[in-house]
């Protein structure tokens, strides 16, 4: 039985993906590339996503408050809608990554 370091295992998995990335059907049936199954620091990335989501949320709230003071156009409504969807998505993705890292 060989004892492999996690770094060596990661490199072997990456090489396997590199050799078979154009092989149809190689990564179907439960095989996934190593960076999807073992992300490096999901808690750190989740924290960054939560912070970005909060920043976009605050900016979107400010923008919507300003729009109601000066009048709303269709482009500004689209921009505020997109920003709110982005902020909610980033915040939710960050929370999910932090929860996954804590397990």
VOBA-1610 file (N, C-alpha, C; in pm, whole numbers, padded with zeros to 5 digits, always signed):
BEGIN
Unk+00085-00118+00000Unk+00000+00000+00000Unk+00089+00124+00000Unk+00068+00210-00098Unk+00147+00332-00110Unk+00081+00445-00034Unk+00159+00522+00034Unk+00110+00643+00097Unk+00142+00760+00005Unk+00037+00822-00047Unk+00055+00936-00135Unk+00020+01064-00062Unk+00093+01167-00092Unk+00058+01296-00035Unk-00061+01352-00112Unk-00141+01438-00049Unk-00255+01497-00119Unk-00213+01578-00241Unk-00094+01641-00234Unk-00047+01720-00348Unk-00018+01630-00466Unk+00046+01517-00443Unk+00077+01423-00551Unk-00053+01368-00611Unk-00149+01335-00526Unk-00278+01285-00573Unk-00347+01390-00660Unk-00340+01515-00617Unk-00400+01624-00693Unk-00335+01637-00830Unk-00204+01627-00834Unk-00132+01638-00960Unk-00165+01520-01052Unk-00174+01399-00995Unk-00211+01282-01075Unk-00352+01296-01132Unk-00445+01346-01051Unk-00583+01367-01099Unk-00587+01474-01208Unk-00509+01580-01189Unk-00504+01685-01290Unk-00446+01633-01421Unk-00342+01551-01411Unk-00282+01491-01531Unk-00383+01400-01600Unk-00461+01323-01522Unk-00565+01238-01579Unk-00667+01322-01655Unk-00707+01436-01597Unk-00801+01523-01667Unk-00738+01579-01794Unk-00612+01618-01785Unk-00543+01676-01900Unk-00530+01574-02014Unk-00503+01450-01979Unk-00489+01346-02082Unk-00623+01306-02143Unk-00733+01320-02070Unk-00862+01271-02116Unk-00969+01378-02133Unk-00929+01505-02139Unk-01030+01610-02146Unk-01109+01607-02277Unk-01053+01553-02382Unk-01125+01544-02509Unk-01174+01403-02538Unk-01162+01314-02443Unk-01209+01177-02456Unk-01358+01175-02422Unk-01446+01153-02521Unk-01589+01159-02490Unk-01630+01049-02393Unk-01699+01086-02289Unk-01749+00990-02193Unk-01656+00958-02079Unk-01535+01012-02077Unk-01442+00978-01969Unk-01487+01037-01835Unk-01540+01158-01836Unk-01579+01223-01712Unk-01731+01218-01690Unk-01797+01121-01747Unk-01939+01101-01718Unk-01953+00986-01620Unk-02065+00977-01557Unk-02088+00868-01463Unk-02023+00888-01328Unk-02008+01012-01284Unk-01957+01038-01150Unk-01814+01085-01145Unk-01739+01076-01251Unk-01602+01128-01251Unk-01606+01278-01277Unk-01543+01352-01193Unk-01537+01497-01211Unk-01392+01541-01203Unk-01358+01652-01267Unk-01223+01704-01252Unk-01193+01736-01106Unk-01068+01727-01069Unk-01026+01738-00929Unk-01060+01873-00869Unk-01054+01981-00945Unk-01079+02113-00887Unk-01227+02133-00857Unk-01315+02051-00914Unk-01456+02058-00878Unk-01487+01974-00755Unk-01422+01860-00742Unk-01450+01774-00628Unk-01374+01815-00502Unk-01258+01877-00518Unk-01179+01920-00402Unk-01130+02063-00423Unk-01217+02160-00405Unk-01172+02298-00422Unk-01072+02336-00314Unk-00984+02427-00344Unk-00875+02461-00253Unk-00920+02519-00121Unk-00981+02634-00119Unk-01021+02701+00004Unk-01164+02752-00011Unk-01264+02664+00001Unk-01401+02708-00022Unk-01451+02808+00082Unk-01399+02801+00204Unk-01444+02894+00308Unk-01399+03036+00275Unk-01276+03050+00228Unk-01225+03182+00192Unk-01301+03238+00073Unk-01321+03157-00029Unk-01396+03202-00146Unk-01540+03234-00110Unk-01600+03153-00022Unk-01737+03180+00023Unk-01746+03313+00097Unk-01645+03343+00178Unk-01643+03470+00249Unk-01632+03586+00151Unk-01550+03571+00049Unk-01537+03676-00053Unk-01670+03695-00126Unk-01738+03585-00159Unk-01868+03595-00225Unk-01972+03664-00136Unk-01973+03633-00007Unk-02068+03697+00084Unk-02041+03848+00091Unk-01914+03886+00101Unk-01879+04028+00108Unk-01918+04099-00021Unk-01888+04036-00136Unk-01928+04097-00264Unk-02079+04107-00276Unk-02151+04005-00231Unk-02297+04007-00234Unk-02353+04120-00149Unk-02294+04139-00031Unk-02339+04249+00055Unk-02308+04385-00007Unk-02190+04399-00067Unk-02154+04527-00131Unk-02249+04557-00247Unk-02274+04459-00332Unk-02367+04479-00442Unk-02508+04507-00390Unk-02546+04442-00281Unk-02679+04466-00223Unk-02693+04608-00172Unk-02590+04658-00103Unk-02593+04795-00054Unk-02595+04893-00170Unk-02512+04867-00272Unk-02508+04955-00388Unk-02643+04954-00462Unk-02703+04837-00474Unk-02832+04827-00542Unk-02940+04901-00464Unk-02940+04887-00333Unk-03038+04957-00250Unk-03022+05108-00266Unk-02899+05156-00264Unk-02874+05298-00283Unk-02921+05344-00421Unk-02892+05264-00523Unk-02932+05299-00659Unk-03084+05307-00671Unk-03154+05211-00613Unk-03300+05211-00621Unk-03357+05331-00547Unk-03298+05367-00433Unk-03345+05485-00361Unk-03324+05611-00445Unk-03213+05621-00514Unk-03187+05737-00600Unk-03281+05741-00720Unk-03313+05621-00774Unk-03401+05616-00890Unk-03540+05666-00858Unk-03589+05634-00741Unk-03723+05679-00705Unk-03728+05828-00680Unk-03616+05892-00651Unk-03613+06036-00630Unk-03613+06112-00763Unk-03549+06056-00866Unk-03536+06131-00991Unk-03625+06077-01103Unk-03688+05965-01083Unk-03770+05906-01188Unk-03701+05783-01246Unk-03780+05687-01283Unk-03727+05558-01324Unk-03743+05540-01475Unk-03633+05501-01542Unk-03641+05465-01683Unk-03625+05314-01696Unk-03649+05263-01815Unk-03642+05119-01837Unk-03499+05066-01820Unk-03399+05140-01868Unk-03261+05096-01856Unk-03218+05090-01710Unk-03257+05188-01633Unk-03221+05191-01492Unk-03291+05079-01415Unk-03415+05049-01452Unk-03487+04938-01389Unk-03417+04806-01421Unk-03375+04788-01545Unk-03303+04667-01583Unk-03172+04654-01506Unk-03100+04765-01494Unk-02973+04766-01422Unk-02993+04730-01275Unk-03094+04788-01212Unk-03120+04759-01071Unk-03165+04615-01053Unk-03243+04561-01145Unk-03287+04422-01136Unk-03168+04328-01150Unk-03082+04354-01248Unk-02963+04271-01267Unk-02872+04276-01145Unk-02852+04394-01090Unk-02766+04409-00972Unk-02824+04335-00852Unk-02954+04340-00835Unk-03013+04270-00721Unk-03003+04119-00738Unk-03023+04068-00859Unk-03008+03925-00884Unk-02864+03882-00861Unk-02769+03963-00906Unk-02627+03934-00885Unk-02592+03932-00737Unk-02641+04029-00663Unk-02608+04034-00520Unk-02668+03916-00445Unk-02791+03879-00476Unk-02853+03764-00410Unk-02780+03635-00448Unk-02742+03622-00574Unk-02671+03501-00618Unk-02535+03488-00551Unk-02460+03596-00545Unk-02329+03592-00480Unk-02342+03560-00332Unk-02438+03622-00267Unk-02457+03598-00124Unk-02496+03452-00098Unk-02589+03400-00177Unk-02633+03260-00159Unk-02520+03162-00188Unk-02443+03187-00294Unk-02331+03099-00327Unk-02226+03101-00216Unk-02201+03218-00160Unk-02105+03228-00050Unk-02151+03152+00073Unk-02277+03164+00108Unk-02331+03092+00224Unk-02322+02942+00200Unk-02355+02896+00081Unk-02349+02753+00051Unk-02205+02702+00059Unk-02109+02779+00010Unk-01969+02736+00015Unk-01917+02732+00158Unk-01957+02827+00239Unk-01913+02828+00380Unk-01974+02710+00454Unk-02101+02680+00430Unk-02164+02564+00494Unk-02097+02435+00450Unk-02063+02424+00322Unk-01998+02304+00272Unk-01859+02288+00334Unk-01790+02397+00355Unk-01655+02391+00413Unk-01659+02352+00560Unk-01766+02387+00629Unk-01776+02355+00771Unk-01814+02210+00798Unk-01859+02139+00697Unk-01898+01999+00717Unk-01779+01908+00727
//
